[in-house]
Amino acid sequence: MSQYVILYLGVVNVLSGILFFWDKRAARNGLRRVPEIRLHLFELMGGVFINWILMYTIRHKNKKFSYYAVTYLLLFLWIAVIMYRKNIFFINA
C-alpha cells in the first residue's frame, strides 16, 4: 500500500477511535451521544479497524446487534478491498 493510504487510514482510525471513546464517555455520564450514523460513516471511511477493536476492549456497542452487524459488514468490506488491492485473491483476470 502506498504510504499515503496508510497515513490516511491511520488518521481516520485515530479520529474514529476518539469519537468512539467520546460516545462511551457520553453514555456513562448522560451527555449528548455521537449518532450511530456518524460512527458508521467513520467506519466506512476506514476507521472500522479501531472501532472493531474498541468494541471489545472498552465494551461499547458490542451487544447492540444492529450496530455490530453493520460494523462487521464494513470490516469485511474493507478487508476484501485490501485483499483485492494486494492481489491476495489470486484471480487471473
C-alpha positions in Angstrom: 0.0 0.0 0.0 1.0 3.5 -0.7 2.4 5.4 2.3 -0.4 8.0 1.7 -3.1 5.3 2.0 -1.5 4.1 5.3 -1.3 7.6 6.6 -5.0 8.2 5.6 -6.1 5.0 7.3 -4.1 6.0 10.4 -5.7 9.4 10.7 -9.2 8.1 10.1 -8.7 5.4 12.6 -7.5 7.8 15.3 -10.4 10.2 14.6 -12.9 7.2 14.6 -11.4 6.0 17.9 -11.7 9.4 19.5 -15.4 9.5 18.5 -16.0 6.0 19.8 -14.3 6.8 23.2 -16.4 10.1 23.4 -19.6 8.1 22.8 -18.7 5.6 25.5 -17.9 8.5 27.9 -21.1 10.3 27.0 -23.1 7.1 27.6 -21.7 6.7 31.1 -22.1 10.4 32.0 -25.5 11.1 30.5 -24.1 13.5 28.0 -25.1 14.0 24.3 -24.2 10.9 22.4 -22.5 10.6 19.0 -25.1 9.5 16.4 -24.5 5.9 15.2 -24.7 7.0 11.6 -21.6 9.2 12.3 -19.7 6.3 13.9 -20.6 4.2 10.9 -19.6 6.9 8.5 -16.1 7.0 10.0 -16.0 3.2 9.8 -16.9 3.4 6.1 -14.1 5.9 5.6 -11.7 3.4 7.1 -12.0 3.7 10.8 -13.6 0.3 11.2 -10.4 -1.4 12.4 -10.0 0.7 15.6 -13.8 0.6 16.3 -13.9 -3.1 16.0 -11.0 -3.5 18.5 -12.6 -0.9 20.8 -16.0 -2.6 20.8 -14.5 -5.4 22.8 -11.7 -3.7 24.7 -13.8 -0.9 26.2 -17.1 -2.9 25.9 -19.1 -0.4 24.0 -21.8 -1.2 21.5 -20.7 -4.9 21.3 -24.1 -6.1 22.4 -26.2 -4.0 20.2 -26.8 -6.3 17.2 -27.9 -3.6 14.7 -24.7 -1.7 15.4 -22.3 -4.6 15.4 -23.8 -6.2 12.3 -23.1 -3.0 10.3 -19.6 -2.8 11.8 -18.8 -6.4 10.8 -20.1 -5.8 7.3 -17.9 -2.8 6.9 -14.9 -4.6 8.4 -15.3 -7.5 5.9 -15.8 -5.0 3.1 -12.5 -3.2 4.0 -10.7 -6.5 4.3 -11.9 -7.5 0.9 -10.8 -4.2 -0.6 -7.4 -4.5 0.9 -7.1 -8.1 -0.3 -8.2 -7.2 -3.8 -5.7 -4.3 -3.9 -2.9 -6.6 -2.7 -4.0 -9.3 -5.3 -4.4 -11.8 -2.5 -7.5 -13.4 -4.2 -5.2 -14.9 -6.8 -7.8 -14.4 -9.5 -6.4 -14.4 -13.0 -8.3 -11.8 -15.0 
